[in-house]
Amino acid sequence: MPPRLATRALAYQDTPVSAAPVRTGPSVQALADAVSSRVGAARFNLWFQGNATFVPLGGRIVVATRNQHMQEWLEHTFGTAVKAAVAEVYGADTTLRWAVDNLPLEETRSEENGARSEDKKSENRDRGAARSEDKKAADSASKSALRAPHPAIPQVDLFGDPVSQPKPKVKRPDPEAEALARPISSQRTGRRWKSLADFVSGPCNRVAHASALSVIEEPGQGANPLVVHGPVGTGKTHLLEGIYAGMKRQSDQRPCYVTAEEFTTRFVQASRLGKMSAFRRQFRECSTLLLDDLHFLATKKATQEEFLHTFDALVADGRQVVVTMDCHPRLADELMPELLDRLLGGAVWGLMPPDPETRLEILRKKSCGPGPMIPDAVLKALANTLRGNVRELEGAVNSVRHYAKVTGRPADMATAREALGDLLRHAVRVVTVADVDAAVCTTLRLAAGTLQSKARTWAVSHPRMIAIYLSRKHTAATYGEVSKHFGAKTHSTAVAAEKKVRAWLDKNASVAIGDREWSVKELVDRIERELQR
């Protein structure tokens, strides 16, 4: 005899069905033995044990399988043998039904109840009330057995070993899709946007500042696009952030602030993921587009073309476009001619490094925060000494205040010199060719105008060549301007002199000037220190 059916059939037999007053009849095990004798014990254990359950429901036998595939396989392969076994054990009038798990069993049970209600009308009422009560009790027990939770059936392989359940595959997130789904930087809540009220206006930036205010008041009504260019640290990003902060306070405006680098990144991601429509909606449905560092798009032709189409769509719809660059559009040779032409069609304003008056106002504004107070005399001295950009001035104020705080000293001029020693030594001073001429004559104790003479002696020619070299190093004068100042006929004289001094420095050579032998490096250092005075 084959082993007992270790399937859900045992679970059904263990339920209160057996305890109910039901009609005695063949057991499920008898049916399992009949099927096993027809298909063979080995095949029965392989295909039926753990995969199928025999459930008697009155005049029907239901074969419940684990899944649809197993049902189709068993019914197709062993359907005839199972049907013959059911007829042998339960009688030829017993029907056979195949189903999957509990849900079909509930449906089969409902159909069985309907069929049984119809059969009861045609049955002989002489069987008595006791027999009817027995049937109702059996039906109730069968329902309880079907509704009761059944223990999970362990799955085994062909060798009887338990099969471990495969772990569900976790879909790894696509970083590019997540980056594209993130909002533009203008929607980030942690960023502190600068205001135009904090912008220090002066002769170097007054026009650009006024244009930024007009964009906030009447976006799209004035010059469109607005192009702001200038070197680093002159306030381009401050103006752009100020426009965004001002427009964000207006309920009917939806400004979009983005850097050219982020625009490029989002464009590349959208191209790879096939989400160009979502990318275009982000930038073409805003009320004002603020793009920082447009020069970043140089050599990126595809990104320039996409920005050009975005630009045309916004301007055609009367919406404002503001961009910043590090140079005038005419000097941006690597941008598309079509894009440059559209940029020149608006207002182009430049920002220059701050002049002394503006530098003083910047220092005063930056020193108004919490911390040691810096006297106005110190601020004036720093404004006259420091000739860098706004970030350098802000860093100087922070350095002086922090140094005074940690040392417990007042923020006077002595403290400022100690705190800014390196910065003051390397402060850039505006030097002219005449200043270089005077410094050389002072260091070598030559009479004024000696370097412009026609003399060709080493006492004059060597200092003249060093002066030409320093003029090219510390001034913006051209070779022609330098040659003209020192009395040369063509600029080739200045070119040859500069090459000669560079060769001396590379070889650490010495030159004879008057009755003294000078090291070229030492002489150049002395003259440069004289220039810094």
C-alpha positions in Angstrom: 0.0 0.0 0.0 1.4 3.4 -0.9 2.1 5.9 1.9 -0.8 7.9 3.2 -1.6 11.1 1.3 0.4 13.8 3.1 -1.5 16.7 1.7 -4.3 18.9 2.7 -6.7 15.9 2.7 -5.3 15.0 6.1 -6.0 18.6 7.2 -9.6 18.2 6.1 -9.8 14.9 7.9 -8.4 16.5 11.1 -11.1 19.2 11.1 -14.4 18.8 13.0 -15.9 17.1 10.0 -15.3 13.7 11.5 -16.9 14.8 14.7 -20.1 15.8 13.1 -22.9 13.3 12.7 -22.4 12.6 9.0 -23.3 9.8 6.8 -20.7 7.0 6.9 -19.0 6.3 3.6 -15.7 5.5 1.9 -12.8 7.5 3.2 -10.5 9.8 1.3 -7.7 7.4 1.9 -9.6 4.6 0.1 -9.9 6.9 -2.9 -6.2 7.7 -2.7 -5.4 4.0 -2.6 -7.6 3.4 -5.6 -5.9 6.1 -7.6 -2.5 4.8 -6.5 -3.2 1.3 -7.7 -4.1 2.6 -11.1 -1.3 5.0 -11.7 1.4 3.3 -9.7 2.7 4.1 -6.2 5.8 6.0 -7.4 3.9 8.2 -9.8 1.2 8.9 -7.2 3.7 9.9 -4.6 5.5 12.2 -7.2 2.5 14.0 -8.7 -0.4 13.8 -6.2 1.3 13.9 -2.8 1.7 17.5 -1.8 0.1 18.8 -5.0 -3.5 17.6 -4.9 -6.3 17.1 -2.3 -9.4 14.9 -2.6 -12.4 16.6 -1.0 -15.8 14.8 -0.9 -18.8 17.1 -1.2 -22.0 15.1 -1.1 -22.5 13.7 -4.5 -19.2 15.2 -5.9 -15.5 14.6 -5.4 -13.4 17.7 -5.9 -9.7 17.4 -6.7 -8.1 20.7 -5.4 -4.7 21.5 -6.8 -2.1 24.1 -5.8 -2.2 26.0 -9.1 -3.7 26.1 -12.5 -0.7 24.5 -14.2 -0.8 21.5 -11.8 -4.5 21.1 -12.3 -4.2 21.0 -16.1 -1.3 18.5 -15.9 -3.0 16.1 -13.5 -6.4 16.3 -15.3 -4.8 15.7 -18.7 -2.5 12.9 -17.5 -4.4 11.1 -14.8 -8.0 12.3 -15.4 -9.2 8.9 -16.7 -7.6 7.0 -13.8 -9.0 9.3 -11.2 -12.5 9.2 -12.7 -12.4 5.4 -12.6 -11.2 5.3 -9.0 -14.0 7.7 -8.0 -16.6 5.4 -9.7 -15.1 2.4 -8.0 -15.0 3.9 -4.4 -18.1 6.2 -4.4 -20.2 4.8 -7.2 -20.8 5.5 -10.8 -23.3 8.3 -10.1 -20.6 10.4 -8.3 -19.3 13.3 -10.4 -15.7 14.5 -10.5 -14.6 18.1 -10.4 -11.2 19.7 -10.7 -10.5 23.0 -8.9 -7.6 25.3 -7.8 -7.1 25.9 -4.1 -9.9 27.3 -1.8 -11.7 29.9 -4.0 -12.9 27.4 -6.6 -13.8 25.0 -3.8 -16.1 27.7 -2.4 -17.7 28.1 -5.8 -18.1 24.3 -6.1 -19.6 24.2 -2.7 -22.1 26.9 -3.7 -23.1 25.0 -6.8 -23.3 21.8 -4.7 -25.6 23.5 -2.2 -27.9 24.7 -5.1 -27.9 21.3 -6.6 -28.7 19.6 -3.3 -31.6 22.0 -2.7 -33.1 21.0 -6.0 -32.5 17.3 -5.2 -34.2 17.6 -1.9 -37.5 18.7 -3.6 -37.5 15.5 -5.6 -36.4 13.1 -2.8 -38.8 10.9 -1.1 -40.1 12.7 2.0 -40.7 9.3 3.7 -37.0 9.2 4.6 -37.9 11.2 7.7 -36.7 14.3 9.4 -33.8 12.6 11.1 -32.1 11.8 7.8 -32.6 15.5 6.6 -31.0 16.7 9.9 -28.0 14.4 9.3 -27.5 15.9 5.8 -27.7 19.4 7.2 -25.2 18.6 9.8 -22.8 17.0 7.3 -23.1 20.1 5.0 -22.4 22.4 7.9 -19.3 20.4 8.9 -18.1 20.5 5.3 -18.5 24.2 5.2 -16.5 24.6 8.4 -13.8 22.4 7.0 -13.5 24.5 3.9 -13.5 27.8 5.7 -11.0 26.7 8.3 -7.5 27.9 7.8 -5.3 25.1 6.5 -1.6 24.7 7.4 0.9 25.7 4.7 2.0 22.7 2.6 5.8 22.3 2.6 7.2 22.1 -0.9 9.7 19.3 -1.6 11.8 18.4 -4.5 12.1 15.0 -6.3 14.4 13.7 -3.6 12.0 14.7 -0.8 14.1 17.6 0.5 12.3 20.9 1.3 12.5 23.6 -1.3 13.5 27.0 0.0 11.2 29.8 -1.2 13.0 32.2 -3.6 13.6 35.6 -2.3 11.6 38.3 -4.1 13.7 40.4 -6.4 14.1 43.9 -5.2 14.1 46.3 -8.1 17.1 48.5 -7.9 16.2 52.2 -8.3 17.5 54.0 -11.3 19.6 57.0 -10.1 19.1 58.9 -13.3 15.3 58.5 -13.1 15.3 59.6 -9.5 17.4 62.6 -10.3 15.1 63.6 -13.2 12.1 63.2 -10.9 13.6 65.5 -8.3 12.4 69.2 -8.5 14.6 71.9 -9.9 16.9 73.7 -7.5 14.4 76.5 -7.3 12.1 74.2 -5.3 14.6 73.3 -2.6 13.5 74.6 0.7 16.9 74.5 2.4 18.6 77.1 0.3 18.8 80.7 1.5 18.2 83.1 -1.4 19.9 86.4 -1.5 17.8 89.6 -1.8 18.3 92.6 -4.0 17.9 94.7 -0.8 21.3 93.3 0.3 22.9 94.2 -3.1 25.3 97.2 -2.8 24.8 99.3 -5.9 27.5 101.6 -7.3 28.9 103.0 -10.5 30.2 99.5 -11.4 26.8 97.8 -11.3 24.1 100.4 -11.1 22.5 99.7 -14.5 22.4 95.9 -14.0 20.9 96.3 -10.6 18.1 98.6 -12.0 17.4 96.1 -14.8 17.0 93.3 -12.2 14.5 95.5 -10.3 12.5 96.1 -13.5 12.3 92.4 -14.2 10.6 91.9 -10.8 8.2 94.7 -11.3 7.3 94.0 -14.9 8.5 90.6 -16.1 8.6 90.2 -19.8 7.6 93.8 -20.5 11.1 95.3 -20.8 14.2 94.0 -22.5 14.0 90.3 -23.1 16.4 88.5 -22.6 18.4 90.3 -19.9 22.1 89.3 -20.1 24.4 90.1 -17.2 28.1 89.4 -17.7 31.3 90.1 -15.7 34.2 88.4 -13.9 33.8 86.2 -10.9 32.8 87.8 -7.6 31.0 90.8 -9.1 27.5 89.9 -8.1 26.0 88.1 -11.1 24.5 85.2 -9.1 23.4 87.6 -6.4 21.3 89.5 -8.9 19.8 86.3 -10.3 18.9 85.0 -6.9 17.5 88.4 -6.0 15.2 88.3 -9.0 14.0 84.8 -8.0 13.4 85.8 -4.4 11.4 88.9 -5.5 9.3 87.0 -8.0 8.6 84.1 -5.6 6.8 86.5 -3.3 4.2 87.1 -6.0 1.5 84.6 -6.1 0.9 84.7 -9.8 4.6 84.1 -10.7 6.4 80.7 -11.1 10.1 81.5 -11.6 12.6 78.8 -12.3 16.2 79.2 -11.2 18.7 76.7 -12.6 22.4 76.6 -13.3 23.6 75.7 -16.8 25.3 72.7 -15.3 22.1 71.4 -13.9 20.2 72.2 -17.1 22.8 70.1 -19.0 22.5 67.2 -16.5 18.8 67.0 -16.7 18.8 67.2 -20.4 21.2 64.3 -20.7 19.2 62.2 -18.2 15.9 63.0 -20.0 17.5 61.9 -23.4 18.7 58.6 -22.0 15.4 57.8 -20.2 13.1 59.0 -23.0 11.4 61.6 -20.9 12.0 64.7 -23.0 8.4 65.8 -22.7 8.7 66.0 -18.9 11.9 67.8 -19.2 10.5 70.4 -21.5 7.4 70.9 -19.3 9.7 71.8 -16.4 11.3 74.7 -18.2 8.7 75.9 -20.6 5.8 76.2 -18.2 7.6 78.6 -15.8 6.8 82.3 -15.8 10.5 83.4 -15.8 13.6 81.3 -16.6 16.8 82.3 -14.7 19.9 80.5 -16.0 23.2 81.0 -14.3 26.6 80.6 -16.0 25.4 80.2 -19.6 29.0 79.9 -20.8 29.0 76.4 -19.3 27.1 75.3 -22.4 30.1 76.1 -24.6 31.0 73.0 -26.8 27.8 71.3 -25.8 25.9 71.7 -29.1 22.9 69.4 -28.3 22.3 71.2 -25.0 22.6 74.6 -26.7 20.0 73.6 -29.3 17.6 72.5 -26.6 18.1 75.7 -24.6 17.6 77.7 -27.9 14.2 76.0 -28.4 13.3 76.6 -24.8 14.4 80.2 -25.1 12.3 80.7 -28.2 9.2 79.1 -26.6 9.4 81.4 -23.6 10.1 84.6 -25.4 7.4 84.0 -28.0 4.9 83.5 -25.1 6.0 86.8 -23.5 7.8 85.3 -20.6 11.1 86.7 -19.2 14.5 85.1 -19.6 17.6 86.2 -17.6 21.0 84.7 -18.1 24.5 85.4 -16.7 27.8 84.9 -18.4 31.5 85.5 -17.6 32.0 87.6 -20.7 30.2 89.6 -23.3 28.2 87.5 -25.7 30.3 88.8 -28.6 33.4 87.2 -27.0 31.7 83.8 -26.5 33.0 82.2 -29.7 32.0 78.6 -28.7 28.3 79.4 -28.5 25.9 78.9 -31.4 25.5 81.9 -33.7 21.8 81.6 -33.4 21.9 81.7 -29.7 24.3 84.6 -29.6 22.1 86.5 -32.0 19.1 86.1 -29.7 21.1 87.1 -26.6 22.2 90.3 -28.4 18.6 91.1 -29.1 17.9 91.9 -25.5 19.8 94.1 -22.9 23.4 93.2 -22.2 24.9 94.8 -19.1 28.3 94.3 -17.6 29.5 94.1 -14.0 32.9 95.5 -13.2 35.0 95.0 -10.0 33.9 97.4 -7.3 35.5 100.9 -7.2 36.8 102.3 -3.9 33.5 103.9 -2.9 31.6 100.7 -3.6 34.2 98.6 -1.8 33.7 100.8 1.3 29.9 100.4 1.2 30.3 96.6 0.8 32.6 96.4 3.8 30.2 98.5 5.9 27.3 96.3 4.9 29.1 93.1 5.6 30.3 94.3 9.0 26.8 95.1 10.3 26.1 91.5 11.4 26.6 90.1 14.9 30.2 90.1 16.2 32.9 92.6 17.1 32.4 96.0 15.6 35.0 97.2 13.0 35.7 100.9 13.1 35.0 102.9 10.0 38.7 103.9 9.8 39.7 100.3 9.5 37.1 99.7 6.8 38.3 102.7 4.8 41.9 101.4 5.0 40.8 98.0 3.8 38.8 99.5 0.9 41.8 101.4 -0.3 44.2 98.4 0.1 42.1 95.5 -1.1 41.2 95.6 -4.8 39.7 92.2 -5.2 36.1 91.1 -5.8 33.2 91.0 -3.4 34.0 87.6 -2.0 37.5 88.8 -1.1 36.0 91.8 0.8 33.5 89.6 2.6 36.3 87.2 3.6 38.4 90.1 4.9 35.6 91.3 7.2 34.9 87.7 8.5 38.7 87.2 9.1 39.1 90.4 11.1 36.0 89.8 13.2 36.8 86.2 13.9 40.4 87.0 14.8 39.3 89.8 17.2 36.8 87.4 18.8 39.2 84.5 19.5 42.0 86.8 20.7 39.7 89.1 22.8 41.2 92.2 21.2 39.3 95.1 19.6 39.0 95.0 15.8 41.5 97.9 15.2 44.0 98.4 12.5 46.7 96.4 14.3 44.4 93.5 14.6 43.4 93.8 10.9 47.0 93.7 9.8 47.7 90.6 11.8 44.5 88.9 10.6 45.0 89.9 7.0 48.8 89.8 6.7 48.9 87.4 3.8 46.0 89.0 2.0 47.4 92.5 2.3 50.8 91.3 1.1 49.3 89.8 -2.0 46.8 92.5 -2.6 46.6 93.4 -6.3 47.7 97.0 -7.0 46.9 98.7 -10.3 50.3 99.3 -11.8 51.1 101.4 -14.9 54.2 101.4 -17.1 55.2 104.7 -15.6 55.1 103.1 -12.1 57.4 100.4 -13.2 59.8 103.0 -14.8 59.9 104.9 -11.5 60.4 101.8 -9.4 63.4 100.7 -11.5 65.0 104.1 -11.3 64.4 104.3 -7.6 65.9 100.9 -6.9 69.0 101.4 -9.1 69.2 105.1 -8.2 68.9 106.3 -11.8 67.8 109.7 -12.8 64.2 110.1 -14.0 64.0 109.6 -17.8 67.2 107.5 -18.0 65.3 104.5 -19.4 63.8 106.6 -22.2 67.2 107.7 -23.5 68.9 106.4 -26.6 72.0 105.1 -24.7 73.0 101.5 -25.3 75.4 100.9 -22.5 74.7 98.1 -20.1 74.0 100.6 -17.3 70.9 101.7 -19.2 70.0 98.8 -21.5 69.9 96.1 -18.8 67.6 98.2 -16.5 65.5 99.0 -19.5 65.0 95.3 -20.4 64.1 94.5 -16.8 61.6 97.4 -16.8 60.0 96.0 -20.0 59.7 92.6 -18.5 58.0 93.9 -15.3 55.7 96.1 -17.4 54.4 93.1 -19.3 54.1 91.2 -16.0 52.3 93.7 -13.9 50.4 95.8 -16.4 47.9 95.3 -19.2 49.9 97.3 -21.6 50.6 95.8 -25.0 54.1 95.4 -26.6 53.5 98.5 -28.7 52.6 100.6 -25.7 55.6 99.4 -23.7 57.9 100.0 -26.6 56.5 103.5 -27.2 57.1 104.4 -23.5 60.7 103.4 -23.5 61.5 105.0 -26.9 61.7 101.9 -29.1 60.6 102.2 -32.7 58.8 98.8 -32.9 57.2 96.3 -30.5 59.8 93.7 -31.5 62.2 95.5 -29.1 59.9 94.8 -26.2 59.4 91.2 -27.3 63.2 90.5 -27.4 63.8 92.3 -24.1 61.1 90.1 -22.3 62.6 86.9 -23.7 66.0 88.0 -22.6 65.0 88.6 -19.0 63.1 85.3 -18.8 66.2 83.5 -19.9 68.2 85.2 -17.2 65.7 84.2 -14.6 65.6 80.6 -15.8 69.4 80.4 -15.6 69.6 82.4 -12.3 72.0 84.7 -14.1 73.7 87.9 -12.9 74.0 91.1 -14.8 76.4 94.1 -14.5 74.7 97.4 -13.9 77.1 100.3 -13.4 79.9 99.1 -11.1 77.9 96.4 -9.4 77.0 92.8 -10.3 73.3 92.1 -9.6 71.5 88.8 -9.4 68.5 89.1 -11.7 66.1 87.4 -9.3 67.2 89.6 -6.4 66.9 92.7 -8.5 63.4 91.8 -9.7 62.3 91.1 -6.1 63.5 94.5 -5.0 61.8 96.3 -7.8 58.5 94.4 -7.1 58.6 95.3 -3.4 59.1 99.0 -4.4 56.0 98.7 -6.6 53.9 97.5 -3.6 54.7 100.6 -1.6 
